Every structure is written in C-alpha cells, then in structure tokens.
Amino acid sequence: MIIKIQLNKFIRGFIFYSSFSILSLFYSCNSDFLELKPSHLQIEKDALNSVESLQTALNGCYSLLGSEYYYGRNLFLIADLYADNALLSINNTGRYSTVNNQTVLPTDEIVTELWYICYELIHNTNNILAAVDSIKASEKEINQIKGEAKVLRALAYFDLIKVFAHPYKTEASSGVSGANGNGGHAGVPLVLSTSKTDTLYKRESTETILNFVINELRASESLLTHEYIEPNRFSKNSTRALLYKVYHYTGNYTNLYNEMRFFIREKLYTLVAHENYLDSWQQEYTNESVFSIAVTKSDYNGTNSLGYLFLKSGYNEVVPSTDLAELFGEDSDIRKQLFVTGSEIKKYPGRKGVVGLDNIPVLRYSDLILMNAEMYCKLTIDKRIADNYYDSARYYLDLIRFRANPKAIPSFETGEKLLSKIQTERRKELLFEGDRFYNLKLNMFSFSKSDCHSGNCEFNFPDKRAALPIPQNELNVNKLIEQNFEY
C-alpha cells in the first residue's frame, strides 16, 4: 500500500503582506491570492526567512482549519449527519445525500476535499518546521512557533485517522487487513519531508499515526512558552487538552487517569453558568473555550458555513433527527432550546445577526469534564484502579447535568448503567459539535438512524462504513494503494 500526495483542482494559496501583523494572513480560494504550483501543496520554504514570515505562515495554517471543507463545516457534518443526530430536510439540494445515507463514495467531494486540506496543512507545517531553526530569533520565539506548528500537524493527522481509519480497537475477526485490536490496521500516510514532492508514501498503521500524534503533542507542550493565550491559538494548556482527547480516542484511560485528573483539578477553565448558557453561543469565546477557530467578518464562510446549513434564515438543509426529542424527554434541559426537532439547529446563531459568523468550538471544558467522568467509570468497571471511583464519575457527570437542568435528580447509577448515562450526556452536550460519529467509533457502539430511508439504517460494528473511503484521486495516481475495506 503506497500513496502519493497530489493536489486536486482546487489549489489554495497564500499571500504574504510584510507590513501586516501576525493576524494578517488569510486562507482563500480567491484568484487574487498566490496560486502554488501543482507539485507543491505547501507554503514555499524559501519565503520563510524571518520571525514575521513564519508567524504569518502559521496564522495561515490556523486559517485552514476554518475552511468549509474542514472544521468550518464538513468535519462536523460527517460527525452528526453520518450518525444519528441529524438528517436532511425537505430543503436539501441532495449535495449531502451520501453522507445522510452512509453511502459515501471515493469520488465524493466531502472526502476528497477533507483529505487534501489536511495534507495541505501538514505540508505547510512541515515547511515551517524545516525553516524555523535557520532564522535569527530568540529561543523562546522559535520554540513557540515550533510548538504551534507541531500541534497543528498533529491535529490534522488525528482528524484524518478519525475519518479514514477504522476504530482503534478493530479486531482481526472484522476482516479489516492488519486489524489486531490495537490499531494495527491501515491509517494514513505519514509525510514529514518538505522535499521530493513526487515521493510515494505508504499508509502507516493507525497505531503508528496516533503514537506519532501523541509524541508530537508531548513535545509541543515542552516547547510552547505560553501556558494560556487566546483560545484561537494553541498554548500549553490547550495542547494538553488535545492530548487527552487522543488518549480518549484510543481508550487509554490509564494515561487519562495519570494526567487529566490533575489538569481538571487545576480549574484552569470553568463551565458557563446555566443562566448564560444560551447566550454563550453568540459570543466569540467563553470561560470554557479551550481551543476554538476564530471566525471574523473578513474570512467567514458565509453561505458555506454551519450556520447557513442549519438555520432557517440560511439554507436549513440539515435538521435535528426526531429521536433527539426522546433523548431529552420532558425535563427542562436548557439545551433543548438549541434545536427544534426535525426543523432547525440553533447552536450557531451568528454573532451580531450575521448568519455563519460563529467561532468554531474544537475543544470545550465540558468535553474534558465528561471524559473525566467516563475515565473514572471505565477504570472502576475494569478494576484497573484499586479504589471505587463511581462517586467521582457521578460528580463530574452531574456538573454537566445540573448546569443544563438545575432541577435534575442526582445520579446514583454504577457500572454499565452509569457509563451509558455518561455517554448519553456526552451526546446531549456536544450535539452538532463534530463529536457524535467519532465517539461512536471509539466505543464501537452500534446505532440506527430513526429517520433513515436508504436501507442503511442499522450500523453495527465492525462495518465497512466506519472508515470513509480514500479519495479516488489518490487511487488514480498510485495504483499500489489499497482502498479501505470493502469499498
């Protein structure tokens, strides 16, 4: 299995304005921007010859995250529409029908564009890392740039694995080649070089890629000089949080126990209060924003944004599934006001009345709290720690439950019932935030789409659909590559 990194026809570019500040670089498809040669899916290394140019290039990498083909729409769309949180409305134009029906093809734009934008980000960070040691700057400046570039590269690889690889715990009995219950099956190419753009790259195992991600994040934490900066850039704290997210995805609850519980106890972040929860979705950041992608009026996705996709004042093509009403029941959970079953998703209302002008949440403190609850519960169930930590699991679970509904009855469950309750709360809290399908994958939880009419309504792991297909464009340029199982 060998893969060749190629550009598709939608080549993006960057332009550098030396008189602008670090925040002056914006990602764009606009023809006014510098088009890179088809053989170079990357920022030119030779242009990176100063702290200012490196900072500007780094800002361009952050901007890539907000593309509609990445966090700005499609990565989140796969998580909720491919799973059981959302469905297409009568207003849909059919452009996401294969996602809704779980019949994604290798030729579909949603996989092609996501694949290429992740590798564009990887190439750009590779060039930043190759150039940074040769510039004149303080050790602190160099380390900060290195640290941020490494985190961004690690994030891209993590996202590629979530979409294009089978669940980490996939067993050999699944029929997936290389599967061994510990990430032995095919992941994605690991590209670290900035030269030889025609080099062929094989798909490394999922375990290899995720180990690389973990090591990169650990290295980044030691390099980053800022404990905390604005949530739209990676700091030591947000890098640690991303590391915990990767541990969670691999089911490494022991590492979570050894590290994350202390992070939570430091109270570096706090939950938004019940009375401020709804309004918080119209703010740029809140006190529980760990890492968010900054979106401004000058670079937001407009009609290609999540808000436009969800709201009635936009296209309203994707709506909540009908089983969400049953999920929340009749209680007075404030989160019910963020959607209307079968009608509208209101989680991205737009700032100052501008549809689509929403910062994109990548890591929230709520997510960490729920991971902490799950960690304590899982370790107690599996008897991997000496003490009974159900009380701790219930405590962290109820922090989220009581914030949503102050009149909720305190949790009392133990064992698998408590674990199921934590998973249900995760679904409620992180609705339409790009979590659902990837969380189902990591736990290998079967599910069904209650509004499904495609004949693919039941999803039982192992299932070929757990990994989306490698783009056909990649297969075309390298006949040695193997497609994902049964595509």
N, C-alpha and C positions, 0 to 999 in steps of 0.2 A: 504494500500500500504506500504509494508515493503521491505527493500532491505538489502542485506548482501554484504559487501565489500569483494571480493575474488580476488585472484591472478589468472591470466591466465598463460599459459605455458611459456610465455616469461618473466621470472623473471629477473629483473635487479638488480644490486648490486653496492655497493660502497666499496672501499678500502681506508684506511686512511694511509698516509705516514707522520709520525710525524715530519720528518726532512724537509718536503716541506713547502712552504709558503701557504698563503690563496688561491692562484690560482692553487694549485697542485692537486685538486680533479677533476676527470673527470668521467662523466657518460659513461657506456659502457655495451655492451652485451657480451663482451669478456669473455671467460671462465676463464681467469686469475683473474678476479675480484671476490670478495667475493659474493657468492650467499646467499641471505636471505632465511630463512625458508618460505615455502609456506603460513604459518599462519601469517607471518609478512611482510607486504608490506611497510616497513619503515626502516629508519636508527635506529639501536639499541640505545635506550635512555642511557643505561649504558655506552656506549662508549663516550658519550658527557660529558666530565668531565673537560674541560678547554676551555679557550677562543679560543685557536688554533683549537681544535677539532670541536668546534661549527662553527667557521669561515670556516673550511674545509667542514663541512657538508652543510653549507649554500651555499658554492660555488657549491657543487654537485646539490643542488636544482636549481640553475641558469642553470646548465648544462642540466638538464632535459628539460628545455624549448626548447632547440635547437634540441631535438630528431626529427627524420623524422616523427614520429607519432604525433608530436605536432607542434610547430611553425616552425620547420625545414622543414616541407613540408605539412602534411595533413590538418592542420587547415586552411592554406592559400588555399590549393587545394579545399576544400569544399566551401570556400567563392567565388571563381571565376569560377570553373568548374561546380558546382552545380547550379550556377546562369547563367548569360548571357554574361560573359566576355570571356569565354574560351570554347574550345571544344577539343575532342580527334583528333589527327592527324592520318594519314594513318600508322604512325609508331607505334601506340599504340598496346600494347600486350593484351588489354582487362581488365587489372587489375583495371582500374578506370571507367569501363563502367557503373556501377550502380550509380556512382556519376554524371557522364555526363548525364545519362538518368533520374536522380532523382528517382531511384528505389532502393535506399539503403535498405538492409535487416539487421535484427538484428544480423545475423551471419557474416556480412561483417567485415573484419579486420579494416577498416578505422574507424568504430565507436567503436569496441572492444578495439583497442589499445589506442585511444584517451581517452576513459573513464578511462582505467586503469592507464595510465601515469599521468592523472590529479589527481587521487586519490593517486597514489604513491607520488606525490609532496605534497599533503595535509597531508598524514601520516608523511612524513619526516619533514615538518614544524611544525606539532603538537608535534613531539618529541623534536625538537629544542626548542620550546616554553616551553615545560614541564621541560626541563633541565636547561635553561639559568639562572634562579633565584638561583640555588644552587651552582653556580661556583663562584670562587673568581675573581672578576674583578671590574673595575670602573663602576659607574653608567652610564657613557657615553658609554662604550663598550657594556654593557648589553642592554641598550636602542637601540643602533644601530642594534644589532643582532635581538632583538625583532621586531623592526620596519620593517626590511627587510623580516623576516620570515612571518610576518603578511601580508605584501603586496603580497608576492609570493602566499600565501594561498588564499588571496582574488582574485588574478588574475586567479588562477585555477578554483575557483567557478564561476567567471564571464564567463570564456570560456565554462564551462560545460553548463551554462544556455543558452548561445548564440547558442549552437549546439543542446542540448537535450530538451529544453523547447520551448513551443510556444511563439509567440511575447507577450511582456508585456501587450499590450493593447487588447489582445484577449477577445472578448465578449462572454457572455453566449450563445448567438444565434449560435455560432460556433459549438456547440455540445461538445466542449472540457470540460471535467469534472472540475468543480471548477472555470472556467473562469468567471471573473466579470469586465473585462476592466481595472483591476488594479493589475495584477499579481497573481490572486487567484488560478490559475491552477498549476498543479504539476511541480515542478522544479527538484531538485536532492537531495540526502541525505546530511545532514549537519553533518559531522563527525569531532568532536573536541577532542575526547578522544584518549589516547595513550594505553589504556589497553582493555582487553576483546575483543580480535580480532575476536571472533565469535559473537559479538553483532549484532543484526539486527537493521537496520536503515531505517526508512520510508522516503519517498520523501517529503520534505518540499515544501511549495508553492514557486513559482517563486518570489513573493514579499518578503517572509521571507529570501530567499537566497540573493537577491540583497540588502535588508536592512542590512543584515549581512556584505556583501561586503563593503557597504558604511561606516558602523560604523568601520569596520576594517581599512579602508583606512584613515578615520579621526583620529583614534587612532594612526596609524602608523606615520602620519605626525607630531604628537606631540612627538613621540618617537625618530624619526630619527634625528641624530645630524648633518648631512651634508646637507646643502642647495643644493649643487651640487657636484657630484663626476662623474667619468667616466660614460658615458651613458649605460654601461653594468651592472650597479648596481642601485638599487632604492635609490633615495635621496628624500628629502622633495619635491623638485620641480617636479620630475617625478611621485611621488606618487599623488600629487595634479592633475597632468595631467590625470592620470588613473582615479581618482575620477570623473573628468569632463566627461571622456568617459562613465562612468557608468551612470551619470546623463543624458547624451545624449541618451543612450540606453533606459532609462525609460521614455524619453520625459519630463524630469524635467527641463524645460527651465528657470523656475524661479530661481532655485538654480544656474544654469549656469550664469544667469544674476547677481546674488548676489556675485558670486565668480570668475568666469573665466574671466570676462571682466577686472578685476583688474590685474589678472595674465598676461593677454596679454599685458596690458599697461606697465608692468614692463620691457618688452623687454628682458627677460631672454634668449631668443633664437632669431635667425634671420633666414630669408629664404635664401637658397642658391641662389646666383645670376644666372641670365639667362645664362650667358656665362660659368658658372661652373656646370650647372645642369647635363648634361650628364656624365661628369667625376665624379660627386659626387657618382654615383652608383658603382664606382670601389674603393671607399675609405672605410676605416673602420667606420669612423664617420664623420659627418659634423656639421656645426653650427646649424642645425635644428634637430639633433638627440636628442630626449628626452629620449627614452629608446630603446635600441637595444640589441639583444642577440649576444654576442661575439662568433665568429667562428674562430678557428685557424687551422693551418695545422695539428695539432696533434689530433684534435677532430671533424673535419668537417665531414659531412655526405657522402661525396664522390658521388658515383653513386646513392645514395638515396636523394640527395639534390634537391632543387628547380631548381638550375642552370642546373643540369643534366636532369631534367624533361622537361625543356623549350628549351634549346639551341640545335642548330643543331650539335654542337660539343659534345653533350650528347645524350640522348635518343630522345629528341624532340617529346615526346608523347603528350604534351598539347600545344595548339597553340591559338592565339587570335581569337575570333569569328569574323565573317565577318562584323557584324554591327558596329564594332569599327571604321571602315573607315568612315561610315556615321556619327558617333558620333563626330569625329574630323573635318570632311569636308575637304575643300581645303585650310584652313588657314595654316600659318607657325608655328603652335604649335610645340615647340621643343620636347614635349613628344611623338609625333608620331614616333620619331626615336628610341624609346624604344621597338617597336614591328613592325613586318611585318604581316599584316592581313592574317590570315589563314596559316601562315608559321612559325613564330618564335617570342618568347617573349625574349627580351634582357635586362630586368630590373635587372637581376642577372648575370652579365658577368663574375664574378670571379675575385679575386684580383691576380695580377701578373701572369695572364694567367692560373690560376688553376680553372677549372670549378667546381662550387659548393662552392668555398671559398668566401662566402659573409656573412657579418654580417646581421642579420635578423631584419628589422625595425618593432618594435611593436608600438611605439608612435613617430610620427613626428610633428614638429611645424606646418606644412601645414595642418594637420588634425585639430589641435586646431584652426587655423585661420578659416577654413571652418565651424567648429562647432560654432564659434563666429558669423560668418555671418548668419548661419541658426538660431541661437538663437535670434538675433535682428529681423530677418524677421518674425519668428514664433510669437514672443511676440507682434509685431506690428499688424500682421494679426488678432491675437486672442484678441487684445485690452487688454492685461494683464499688459501693462505699459502705463503710461499717454502720453508719448511723441511718436512721429513718428520717428522710428529708421531705416527707409529704407535707408537713407544716410549711416548710419554705416554699414548696411548689405552689401550695394554695395561696400563700401570702402574695407572691408575685402575680399569680393569675388574677387574684381579686383586686390588685392595684388597677388593672385594666378594666375589669368588670365594673368596679364601683365608680371609676371615672366616667364610664359610659352610662351607668344607671345607679345612682346613689342608693336606690331602694332595693337593689339586688340582694338576694339571700346569700350569706357567706357560703363558700364552697366547703364541702365536707367529704368529698369522694377520695378514694385511694386507688392505687393500681391502674389498671387499664381504663377504668371509668374516668379517673382524673386525667389521664393522658388524652383521652378522647375529648374531654371538656376543654383542655388547653388547645387542642387542635381546632376545635370549633371556634374558640375565642380568637385564635390567630386568623381564621378566615374572616370573621366579623371585622376585626380591627384593620386588617390590611387589604380589604376589598379594593380592587381596582388600583393597586399599587405595585403590580408586577410580581406578585408572590405566589398566587394560588397553584398554578400548574407545577412550578418548580418545587414547591413544598410537597405536593402530592408525589412527585417523582422521588424526592429524597426519602420519603417514608414508604414509597411503593404502595400507596393507598388506592384501591380501586374506587371508581366513581362512575356516575352516569349523568348525562345531560337531560334534565327533565323536559326541556323544550326541543329536543333533538328530533329531526325528521329525516335524517340522512341514512339511517340504517347502521350508523356507527355510534350508537348512543351509550353503549356499555364499554367501559375502559378497565380492563383487568391486567395488572402487571404479572408477568412480562408481556409487553405489547410492542410491536414494531413502531407504533406511533409515539412511544415515549421519547424517541430521538427523531428530530426532524431531519429531512433528507439533506445531504450535502448538495450544494447548488450544482446544477447540470453544467454550468460554465466551467467549473473546476474539473469535472469529469472529462469534459471535451478537450481540455489542454493537457491532460495527463491520463493516458489510457490504463495506467497501472493502478490507479486509485480504486478502491472498493467502496461502493455505496453503503450506506447504513443498512442494517439487517432488513431483508425482505422488501426493500424499495425497488 
